[in-house]
């Protein structure tokens, strides 16, 4: 790709390089789940559809209850995170580089 053609895009990518590369600090098994926003988009689409159809029919509290219940129903269809067994390591701060767990040199020699 010729970056001279898109200087603003290239500058933006260079400026945010560290944040963009943070993706690789997670286990490779989690990458597909990190890349997609489909579960969120699907849940919000369902909620948006229902709230538009019932506008004016419910009180404010009734609408909040309906949104909560729709969110609960959508949650039941979500798939389990790939690489779920790595989640505890991510939470405890185990380092990953390029999707692979890294160990310190001192730990390897011990």
C-alpha positions as YAML, in Angstrom:
chain: A
units: angstrom
residues:
- id: 1
  name: UNK
  ca: [0.00, 0.00, 0.00]
- id: 2
  name: UNK
  ca: [1.38, 3.38, -0.96]
- id: 3
  name: UNK
  ca: [1.18, 5.57, 2.15]
- id: 4
  name: UNK
  ca: [2.07, 8.69, 0.17]
- id: 5
  name: UNK
  ca: [-1.39, 8.42, -1.32]
- id: 6
  name: UNK
  ca: [-3.06, 8.62, 2.13]
- id: 7
  name: UNK
  ca: [-0.82, 10.75, 4.36]
- id: 8
  name: UNK
  ca: [-3.52, 11.48, 6.97]
- id: 9
  name: UNK
  ca: [-4.36, 7.78, 7.35]
- id: 10
  name: UNK
  ca: [-0.67, 6.88, 7.62]
- id: 11
  name: UNK
  ca: [-0.13, 9.55, 10.27]
- id: 12
  name: UNK
  ca: [-3.14, 8.31, 12.25]
- id: 13
  name: UNK
  ca: [-1.87, 4.72, 12.12]
- id: 14
  name: UNK
  ca: [1.61, 5.78, 13.21]
- id: 15
  name: UNK
  ca: [0.23, 7.90, 16.05]
- id: 16
  name: UNK
  ca: [-1.94, 5.06, 17.41]
- id: 17
  name: UNK
  ca: [0.52, 2.24, 16.69]
- id: 18
  name: UNK
  ca: [0.85, 1.09, 20.33]
- id: 19
  name: UNK
  ca: [-2.92, 0.86, 20.80]
- id: 20
  name: UNK
  ca: [-3.33, -1.00, 17.51]
- id: 21
  name: UNK
  ca: [-0.61, -3.48, 18.43]
- id: 22
  name: UNK
  ca: [-2.17, -4.17, 21.86]
- id: 23
  name: UNK
  ca: [-4.28, -6.76, 20.03]
- id: 24
  name: UNK
  ca: [-1.23, -9.04, 19.92]
- id: 25
  name: UNK
  ca: [-0.83, -8.89, 23.73]
- id: 26
  name: UNK
  ca: [-3.76, -11.30, 24.09]
- id: 27
  name: UNK
  ca: [-3.84, -15.07, 23.49]
- id: 28
  name: UNK
  ca: [-4.27, -15.99, 19.83]
- id: 29
  name: UNK
  ca: [-7.40, -17.95, 20.78]
- id: 30
  name: UNK
  ca: [-9.08, -14.66, 21.79]
- id: 31
  name: UNK
  ca: [-8.27, -12.74, 18.61]
- id: 32
  name: UNK
  ca: [-11.44, -13.64, 16.71]
- id: 33
  name: UNK
  ca: [-13.61, -12.62, 19.67]
- id: 34
  name: UNK
  ca: [-11.71, -9.35, 20.05]
- id: 35
  name: UNK
  ca: [-12.01, -8.47, 16.35]
- id: 36
  name: UNK
  ca: [-15.77, -8.89, 16.09]
- id: 37
  name: UNK
  ca: [-18.51, -6.72, 17.52]
- id: 38
  name: UNK
  ca: [-21.36, -8.86, 16.15]
- id: 39
  name: UNK
  ca: [-22.82, -9.90, 19.55]
- id: 40
  name: UNK
  ca: [-23.10, -6.27, 20.64]
- id: 41
  name: UNK
  ca: [-24.50, -5.11, 17.30]
- id: 42
  name: UNK
  ca: [-27.05, -7.93, 17.22]
- id: 43
  name: UNK
  ca: [-28.26, -7.27, 20.77]
- id: 44
  name: UNK
  ca: [-28.57, -3.54, 20.15]
- id: 45
  name: UNK
  ca: [-30.40, -4.12, 16.87]
- id: 46
  name: UNK
  ca: [-32.99, -6.26, 18.67]
- id: 47
  name: UNK
  ca: [-33.42, -3.68, 21.42]
- id: 48
  name: UNK
  ca: [-33.63, -0.81, 18.91]
- id: 49
  name: UNK
  ca: [-36.25, -2.68, 16.87]
- id: 50
  name: UNK
  ca: [-38.45, -3.40, 19.89]
- id: 51
  name: UNK
  ca: [-38.19, 0.07, 21.41]
- id: 52
  name: UNK
  ca: [-39.18, 1.72, 18.12]
- id: 53
  name: UNK
  ca: [-42.21, -0.55, 17.78]
- id: 54
  name: UNK
  ca: [-43.45, 0.04, 21.33]
- id: 55
  name: UNK
  ca: [-42.73, 3.77, 21.56]
- id: 56
  name: UNK
  ca: [-45.46, 5.50, 23.53]
- id: 57
  name: UNK
  ca: [-46.97, 2.23, 24.76]
- id: 58
  name: UNK
  ca: [-44.84, 1.87, 27.88]
- id: 59
  name: UNK
  ca: [-43.83, 4.07, 30.78]
- id: 60
  name: UNK
  ca: [-40.16, 4.96, 31.26]
- id: 61
  name: UNK
  ca: [-39.76, 2.18, 33.85]
- id: 62
  name: UNK
  ca: [-41.62, -0.28, 31.65]
- id: 63
  name: UNK
  ca: [-39.30, 0.51, 28.75]
- id: 64
  name: UNK
  ca: [-36.22, -0.01, 30.95]
- id: 65
  name: UNK
  ca: [-37.58, -3.37, 32.11]
- id: 66
  name: UNK
  ca: [-38.25, -4.43, 28.53]
- id: 67
  name: UNK
  ca: [-34.74, -3.41, 27.42]
- id: 68
  name: UNK
  ca: [-33.23, -5.34, 30.33]
- id: 69
  name: UNK
  ca: [-35.20, -8.48, 29.48]
- id: 70
  name: UNK
  ca: [-34.31, -8.20, 25.78]
- id: 71
  name: UNK
  ca: [-30.66, -7.93, 26.77]
- id: 72
  name: UNK
  ca: [-30.95, -11.04, 28.92]
- id: 73
  name: UNK
  ca: [-32.56, -12.98, 26.07]
- id: 74
  name: UNK
  ca: [-29.84, -11.87, 23.64]
- id: 75
  name: UNK
  ca: [-27.16, -12.92, 26.13]
- id: 76
  name: UNK
  ca: [-28.40, -16.53, 26.06]
- id: 77
  name: UNK
  ca: [-27.47, -16.80, 22.37]
- id: 78
  name: UNK
  ca: [-23.90, -15.57, 22.79]
- id: 79
  name: UNK
  ca: [-21.16, -18.07, 22.18]
- id: 80
  name: UNK
  ca: [-18.58, -18.85, 24.80]
- id: 81
  name: UNK
  ca: [-15.27, -17.03, 24.38]
- id: 82
  name: UNK
  ca: [-12.75, -19.07, 22.41]
- id: 83
  name: UNK
  ca: [-9.78, -19.90, 24.59]
- id: 84
  name: UNK
  ca: [-11.85, -19.43, 27.74]
- id: 85
  name: UNK
  ca: [-9.19, -21.26, 29.76]
- id: 86
  name: UNK
  ca: [-6.72, -18.43, 29.00]
- id: 87
  name: UNK
  ca: [-9.00, -15.79, 30.51]
- id: 88
  name: UNK
  ca: [-7.70, -16.32, 34.06]
- id: 89
  name: UNK
  ca: [-4.14, -15.77, 32.81]
- id: 90
  name: UNK
  ca: [-5.13, -12.54, 31.07]
- id: 91
  name: UNK
  ca: [-6.86, -11.27, 34.21]
- id: 92
  name: UNK
  ca: [-3.86, -12.07, 36.42]
- id: 93
  name: UNK
  ca: [-1.55, -10.21, 34.04]
- id: 94
  name: UNK
  ca: [0.35, -13.02, 32.32]
- id: 95
  name: UNK
  ca: [2.18, -11.53, 29.34]
- id: 96
  name: UNK
  ca: [1.47, -12.65, 25.78]
- id: 97
  name: UNK
  ca: [3.53, -11.71, 22.73]
- id: 98
  name: UNK
  ca: [2.11, -12.34, 19.27]
- id: 99
  name: UNK
  ca: [-0.61, -14.49, 20.86]
- id: 100
  name: UNK
  ca: [1.80, -16.81, 22.68]
- id: 101
  name: UNK
  ca: [2.37, -16.82, 26.44]
- id: 102
  name: UNK
  ca: [5.81, -15.46, 27.31]
- id: 103
  name: UNK
  ca: [7.93, -16.41, 30.29]
- id: 104
  name: UNK
  ca: [10.78, -14.43, 31.78]
- id: 105
  name: UNK
  ca: [14.32, -15.71, 31.20]
- id: 106
  name: UNK
  ca: [14.86, -16.24, 34.95]
- id: 107
  name: UNK
  ca: [11.87, -18.57, 35.15]
- id: 108
  name: UNK
  ca: [13.09, -20.72, 32.27]
- id: 109
  name: UNK
  ca: [16.50, -21.33, 33.88]
- id: 110
  name: UNK
  ca: [15.00, -22.22, 37.27]
...
